[in-house]
Amino acid sequence: MKLFLICLTLVFAVFFVNNAYSSSDIVQTIKQDNGWGVTAVDPETNLVYITNFKSNTVTVLDGDTDEIVSEIEVGTTPYGIGINVITKTLYVARERANILTIVDTTTSKIIKEVELAKPYDIAVNSKSNMVYVTSDKDHLVTVLDGSTNEIITTLNVSDPCGIAVNEDTNMVYVTSESEDMVHVFNGSNNLVASIGVGSSPRGVVSNPETNMVYVTNQMNGTITVIDGAKNEVVDTIPVGETPRRIVVNPETNLIYVSNQFINSLSVIDGHTNLVVDSIPVAQPYELQINPKTNKIYSTYYGFSGLSIVDDGSMRKDSSQKYETIILVLGAGALAGGIAFFIIRKKKKQLA
């Protein structure tokens, strides 16, 4: 009897684990021939901004309806993009034009254009109002003061590509593809650590809630996990082939990785560092997420489709699911213990 109850408990536990994450659906694919670039999201307004690499515009989507609401003229070859959600300022990297275009999203008007050599990736710290722009051709990260939109310094990084900020700790993370490293800078623009990761690191993201940093290693098919408090590697997670970019929802502690060559997004549970789902997406490369709606936006400049993945079914904190599992296990163990003592008592009575 005890054995039966314990087995039953384990079956229920496995059921809960397997069903803690429901499948995800692509709710819409928007196609156009202007070369979708990179996406920025304002969670407060639920507006989504996507650069059009082959044209001179940024497309604005309504995040509720997934409908195009406007186009913002920004100049030729816009690609990288970032937003300050407090000041409502948009930063657009026009790599081939050597220009960083700055836009007021409340008016859709250009505020300023700053000359930069081959600007590519952008990270914005909305709290400190600092803007970080990579240029792999010049091996630099340019730092701008968002209050003046003036360059205040540059950071030397060999082949910088991906860049991310933790707004709570005011730390900046830059991947170096040629060095297989992540360089960590503080809010004073001082280098505080250089961390070895996997081969050809590209995407990087920081979860401000857990202070964990995640890096895509394109040639290894893995994700490196870094403890932001210690600047130490704590885990390596195998994912799909050639992981490109990575985003995190701090509220659910779920991480999403674009595996371009196998047309999928890997979903990682930040509690366990295990891959818990795989979402079919055509040609995923650049990624962005709205943590309030848990919609993921996937683009690739050589592909005509913008894929919008609704993972809202996962929004409920997965820790609640683990609490359910623990309760089931605990109840099963208690039932097993009671059954054990009943059986022992009956055996004594029969003896």
Buried (B, 14 or more C-beta within 10 A) or exposed (E): EBEEBBEBBEEBBEEBBEEBBEEBBBEBBBEBEBBBBBBBBBBEBBBBBBBBBBBBBBBBBBBEEBEBEEBBBBBEBBBBBBBBBEBBBBBBBBBEBBBBBBBBBEEBEBEBBBEBEBBBBBBBBBBBBBBBBBBBEBBBBBBBBBEEBEBEEBBEBBBBBBBBBBBBBBBBBBBBBBBBBBBBBEBEBEBEBBBEBBEBBBBBBBBBBBBBBBBBBBBBBBBBBBBBEEBEBEBBBEBBEBBBBBBBBBEBBBBBBBBBBBBBBBBBBBBEBEBBBBBBBBBBBBBBBBBBBBBBBBBBBEBBBBBBBBBBEBBEBBEEBBEBBEEBBEEBEEBBEEBBEEEEEEEEEEE
